[in-house]
Amino acid sequence: MTNDKQLVEIIATARHFYHQGWMVGTAGNLSVKLPDGSFWITASGRSKGELCKSDFVRISPKGKVEQTYPDVKPSAETAIHQVIYKLFPEATSCYHVHSVEANLVSRFVQGDSLPLPPLEMLKGLGVWEENPKCCLPIFTNHLQVARIANEIEERFTKKPPEVPALLIRDHGITVWATSPETARNYIELVEYIFRYLVAARHAGI
């Protein structure tokens, strides 16, 4: 079972994202993986600015609910977290947020990938090349989340992503990392890049 420190950290991160406008209403979901492969994920329908320790559900590696509180259901996007942990065993955290900028940039291209500008911020995502040319994978936002998860698994099995992140069109960004702190940094870095892309288009750059 995860310790209180981890849950307190996730609660603080969720509150931070909420105040950034990335987890408004009950949107978004955060999870942390345990040594046995199970993971805690934020419950469905809970305000991410007001989470408490009872607002989490423990999920087995196979996707079954292992531990929960009365009247608490796992996030509707649990299947995406499950497939991310399956594909990237080193990951211990998976964060998903909804921002205006993420939805805007997801419409900047028609294809299934978004070219990223060669900004210094890419180093924070593990891209250390000079004038790098890398892309962020984009997935279709299906009503059935399991279908999104299946498409992620199929695509990443064939071709791993260049950065530890994916974008669901008209939905939001998902990142994964080896620690909660790193996952939080990844969200902030990607959202910075999205704001840059929106500002650059507005400025005609």
Buried (B, 14 or more C-beta within 10 A) or exposed (E): EBEEEBBEBBBEBBBBBBEBEBBBEBBBBBBBBBEEEBBBBBBBEBBBBEBEEBBBBBBBBEBEEBEBEEEBEBBEBBBBBBBBBBBBEEBBBBBBBBBEBBBBBBEEBEEBBBEBEBBEBBEBBEBEEEEBEBBBBBBEBBEEBBBBBBBBBEBBEEEEBBBBBBBBBEBBBBBBBEEBEBBBBBBBBBBBBBBBBBEEEEEEE
